[in-house]
């Protein structure tokens, strides 16, 4: 008898569109639907997540709510604080009403950005799991609002906290050593893609930098590395793909490209949903973030068979073993990045060995069975 069909999960998403942590949420939902779980996803406004959930036959509900995090570099206005608190009070009442109707076995908050689901789950007395996907200060320039008490609160209202990397788990343990937290690796689905373009010695090297366009993601380091290589006559181009929410940094990035005379060799475009196809049309992926908690696109590239050159820090170095499953460069050093790009493409045997080993590692690390086992044990 499949008891999973009697188990109900409410997911609380931090936003309503298909990107970042919501891609992982959709993969969890799809997998657990196949094994019979009854699921409901709450989102803060209308967005394309609803369409994706409809395709999976999973219900969604819009309840307007705000995050609880704050920018690192500025304070929130009193007006915004009052607006957040007022809206979240209404959301809390709607959450509790929905919980009494749906009767979930577990409430699952997806990302550290929101706390309203955790508070409502505590009131309803449902088991609460909190999945943390991001470093915060180091990658998205936000912080939890109450210092150490934020970590104490998260631990107090949750049966368990989960992270996608050992590095991120350690950050929370360092902040509050009594925290109940463990690593649950993500699922990263790619479809039947293989590299579309093959690299032959002498070809123009097509590199890809994929993700939100912010200073912490290392775009300026990548641009400077391309400049160093081209000054030495190395045939390399870079595609930058992602959403630029910080217009000041985006203009700074474009100015760097112009001042280094790279406009013919560095191309940028907005957010793309067809990530797997995009990766497969390049020779290598760059992961230049100052501190990536996990690195979904790193895992996607490894699965597809595209080598990754990543920053030697945080979650990236958990996925990449230097010169075995990818290349690592010294964080923040454009010269080091340029050196690793050159070594990778000067050595065909190294490149082929990396692709094979990376596929093996990532398939072992991110299998679906451990996700199903986790939920069957927890719910």
C-alpha positions in Angstrom: 0.0 0.0 0.0 1.4 3.4 -1.0 1.1 5.4 2.2 2.6 8.5 0.6 -0.8 9.5 -0.9 -2.0 10.2 2.7 0.9 12.5 3.3 0.4 16.2 2.6 3.0 18.9 2.1 2.6 22.6 1.9 5.5 24.4 0.2 6.1 28.1 0.8 8.0 29.8 -2.0 9.9 33.1 -1.6 8.7 34.3 -5.1 6.4 33.4 -7.9 8.5 32.9 -10.9 10.7 30.1 -12.3 14.2 30.9 -11.2 16.8 30.0 -8.6 15.5 28.2 -5.6 12.1 27.8 -7.2 13.6 25.5 -9.9 14.7 23.2 -7.1 11.2 23.4 -5.5 9.6 22.4 -8.8 11.9 19.4 -9.1 11.1 18.3 -5.5 7.3 18.7 -6.3 7.5 16.8 -9.5 9.4 13.9 -7.9 7.2 13.6 -4.9 4.1 13.8 -7.1 5.3 10.7 -8.9 5.4 8.8 -5.6 2.0 9.9 -4.5 2.4 12.9 -2.2 -0.5 15.4 -2.0 1.1 18.9 -2.3 0.1 22.5 -2.2 2.5 25.4 -3.1 1.9 28.9 -1.7 3.3 31.8 -3.7 3.3 35.5 -2.8 1.9 36.8 -6.1 0.9 35.6 -9.6 3.8 34.3 -11.8 4.8 31.6 -14.1 5.3 29.1 -11.2 1.5 28.6 -11.4 1.7 27.5 -15.0 4.5 25.0 -14.1 2.5 23.7 -11.2 -0.6 23.3 -13.3 1.4 21.1 -15.7 2.4 18.9 -12.8 -1.2 18.7 -11.5 -0.2 20.4 -8.2 -2.4 23.0 -6.6 -1.1 26.5 -5.9 -2.4 29.4 -3.8 -1.6 33.1 -3.9 -1.2 34.7 -0.5 0.5 38.1 -0.5 3.5 38.3 1.9 6.9 40.0 2.3 10.3 38.7 3.2 11.9 39.3 6.6 15.5 39.9 5.4 17.2 43.3 5.1 19.8 44.7 2.8 23.4 44.6 4.1 24.2 48.1 3.2 21.1 50.1 4.2 18.3 50.2 6.8 14.6 49.7 6.0 12.4 52.7 6.3 9.7 52.8 9.1 7.1 52.9 6.4 8.4 49.7 4.7 8.7 47.9 8.1 5.0 48.8 8.9 3.9 47.8 5.5 5.7 44.4 5.8 4.3 43.7 9.2 0.8 44.7 8.3 0.8 42.6 5.2 2.4 39.6 6.9 -0.2 39.7 9.7 -2.9 39.3 7.1 -0.9 36.6 5.4 -0.5 34.8 8.8 -4.3 34.6 9.2 -4.7 33.3 5.6 -2.0 30.7 6.1 -3.5 29.3 9.3 -7.0 29.2 7.6 -5.5 27.3 4.7 -3.6 24.9 7.0 -6.9 24.0 8.8 -8.5 23.3 5.4 -5.6 21.4 3.8 -4.3 19.7 7.0 -0.6 19.3 6.0 1.7 16.8 7.7 4.6 19.2 7.1 5.1 22.8 6.0 8.3 23.4 4.0 9.7 26.9 3.7 11.9 27.2 0.6 14.8 29.7 1.2 15.9 31.8 4.2 14.2 34.9 2.7 10.7 34.3 4.2 9.6 33.4 7.7 5.8 33.7 7.6 5.2 30.0 6.8 7.3 29.0 9.8 5.3 31.2 12.1 2.0 29.9 10.8 3.2 26.3 11.0 4.2 26.8 14.7 0.7 28.1 15.5 -1.0 25.3 13.6 1.4 22.8 15.2 2.6 21.2 12.0 6.1 19.9 11.5 8.2 22.6 9.8 11.2 22.1 7.6 13.3 25.1 6.4 15.4 24.7 3.3 18.2 27.3 3.0 19.6 27.9 -0.5 21.7 31.0 -0.2 24.5 32.5 1.9 22.8 35.9 2.1 25.5 38.5 2.8 28.0 36.9 0.6 25.9 36.2 -2.5 22.7 38.3 -2.5 23.6 41.2 -0.3 21.0 40.6 2.3 21.1 39.6 6.0 18.8 38.0 8.5 17.2 40.8 10.6 17.9 39.9 14.2 21.6 38.8 14.2 22.2 35.6 16.2 18.5 35.6 17.4 17.4 35.0 13.8 19.3 31.6 13.9 17.8 30.8 17.3 14.3 31.6 16.0 14.8 29.5 12.8 15.9 26.6 14.9 13.1 27.0 17.5 10.2 27.0 14.9 11.6 24.2 12.8 11.8 20.4 13.2 15.0 20.7 11.1 16.9 23.1 8.9 18.4 21.9 5.6 21.1 23.3 3.4 22.3 22.5 -0.1 26.0 22.4 0.8 28.4 21.7 3.7 29.8 25.2 3.5 26.4 26.7 4.1 25.6 24.3 6.9 28.8 25.3 8.7 27.9 29.0 8.4 24.7 28.4 10.4 26.5 26.1 13.0 29.1 28.9 13.5 26.3 31.4 14.2 24.5 29.1 16.7 26.2 25.8 17.6 23.0 24.2 19.0 21.2 24.5 15.6 19.6 21.3 14.2 20.8 21.5 10.5 21.9 19.0 7.9 22.8 18.9 4.2 20.2 17.7 1.7 21.6 17.8 -1.8 19.4 19.2 -4.5 18.1 17.4 -7.5 19.4 19.0 -10.7 17.5 17.8 -13.8 18.8 18.2 -17.2 17.3 16.7 -20.3 19.1 14.7 -23.0 21.6 17.4 -23.9 25.1 16.8 -25.0 27.6 19.5 -26.1 26.4 20.9 -29.4 29.7 22.4 -30.5 32.9 20.5 -30.3 36.2 22.2 -29.6 39.1 21.8 -31.9 42.5 23.4 -31.2 42.6 26.8 -32.8 38.8 27.4 -32.5 37.4 30.4 -30.8 36.7 29.4 -27.2 33.1 30.1 -26.3 32.7 30.7 -22.5 29.5 31.2 -20.6 28.8 33.1 -17.4 25.2 32.4 -16.3 23.2 33.9 -13.4 22.0 37.1 -11.8 24.2 40.0 -12.8 25.5 41.4 -9.5 29.0 42.3 -8.3 29.1 39.3 -6.0 28.8 37.0 -9.0 32.2 38.0 -10.3 31.4 39.4 -13.7 34.2 42.0 -13.6 36.7 39.2 -12.8 35.6 37.3 -15.9 35.7 40.3 -18.1 39.3 41.2 -17.0 40.3 37.5 -17.6 39.0 37.7 -21.1 41.0 40.9 -21.6 44.2 39.3 -20.4 43.8 36.3 -22.7 43.0 38.4 -25.8 46.0 40.6 -25.2 48.1 37.5 -25.5 46.3 36.6 -28.7 44.2 33.8 -27.2 40.9 33.3 -29.2 38.2 33.6 -26.4 34.7 35.0 -26.2 32.3 35.3 -23.3 28.5 35.2 -23.1 27.0 36.8 -20.1 23.4 35.7 -19.5 21.2 36.8 -16.6 18.9 39.4 -15.1 20.5 42.7 -14.0 18.5 44.0 -11.0 21.3 46.4 -10.0 21.4 49.0 -12.8 24.4 50.8 -11.4 26.5 47.6 -11.4 25.2 46.7 -14.9 26.4 50.1 -16.3 29.7 49.6 -14.6 30.1 46.2 -16.2 29.3 47.5 -19.7 31.7 50.4 -19.2 34.5 47.9 -18.3 33.7 46.0 -21.5 33.9 49.2 -23.6 37.1 50.5 -21.9 38.9 47.2 -22.5 37.8 47.1 -26.2 35.9 43.9 -25.7 32.5 44.8 -27.3 33.0 42.3 -30.1 34.0 39.5 -27.8 31.7 39.8 -24.8 28.0 39.4 -25.4 25.2 39.7 -22.8 21.5 38.9 -22.8 18.7 38.7 -20.3 17.3 35.7 -18.3 16.8 32.5 -20.2 14.8 29.5 -19.2 16.5 27.2 -21.7 19.6 26.8 -19.5 20.6 23.3 -20.6 20.5 24.2 -24.3 22.4 27.4 -23.5 25.2 25.6 -21.6 25.5 22.9 -24.3 26.2 25.5 -26.9 29.4 26.7 -25.2 32.8 25.1 -24.6 33.0 25.9 -20.8 31.1 27.5 -18.0 32.6 30.1 -15.6 31.4 30.2 -12.0 33.1 33.3 -10.6 30.9 34.1 -7.5 32.6 35.4 -4.4 30.7 32.7 -2.4 28.1 30.4 -4.1 26.1 28.3 -1.7 25.6 25.5 -4.2 25.8 26.5 -7.8 22.9 24.9 -9.8 24.4 25.8 -13.2 27.7 24.3 -12.1 25.9 21.0 -11.5 24.0 21.3 -14.8 27.1 21.9 -16.8 28.8 18.9 -15.2 25.8 16.7 -16.0 25.7 17.9 -19.7 29.4 17.4 -20.2 30.7 20.9 -20.3 33.8 21.6 -18.1 33.4 24.2 -15.3 36.1 26.7 -14.2 35.0 27.9 -10.8 36.1 30.1 -7.9 37.9 28.2 -5.2 35.4 28.9 -2.5 32.2 27.9 -0.7 29.9 25.4 -2.4 31.7 25.5 -5.7 34.8 23.7 -4.3 32.5 21.0 -2.9 31.4 20.2 -6.5 34.7 20.7 -8.2 37.9 18.8 -7.5 40.7 20.8 -9.1 41.9 19.2 -12.4 39.7 16.2 -11.7 36.1 17.3 -12.0 36.8 20.9 -13.1 39.2 23.7 -12.7 39.4 26.0 -9.7 40.9 29.5 -9.7 41.9 31.8 -6.9 38.8 33.7 -5.9 38.8 37.3 -7.1 41.9 36.9 -9.3 41.4 37.5 -13.0 45.0 36.4 -13.7 44.4 33.0 -12.0 41.1 32.6 -13.9 42.9 33.4 -17.2 45.6 30.8 -16.4 43.0 28.1 -15.7 41.1 28.8 -18.9 44.3 28.6 -20.9 45.4 25.4 -19.2 42.1 23.7 -19.8 42.0 24.5 -23.5 45.7 23.8 -24.1 45.3 20.2 -22.7 42.8 18.1 -24.6 43.5 15.0 -22.4 42.8 17.0 -19.2 39.6 18.4 -20.6 38.3 15.0 -21.6 39.2 13.4 -18.3 37.4 16.2 -16.4 34.2 15.8 -18.4 34.0 12.1 -17.6 34.9 12.4 -13.9 32.5 15.4 -13.5 29.5 13.4 -14.9 30.3 10.5 -12.6 30.6 12.7 -9.5 27.5 14.8 -10.0 25.3 11.8 -10.8 26.4 10.1 -7.6 26.0 13.2 -5.5 22.6 14.3 -6.8 20.5 11.2 -7.1 16.7 11.2 -6.7 16.5 8.2 -4.3 18.0 10.1 -1.4 15.2 12.8 -1.7 12.4 10.3 -1.7 14.0 8.4 1.3 14.4 11.7 3.2 10.7 12.6 2.8 9.5 9.1 3.6 11.5 9.2 6.8 10.5 12.7 7.8 6.8 12.8 7.1 
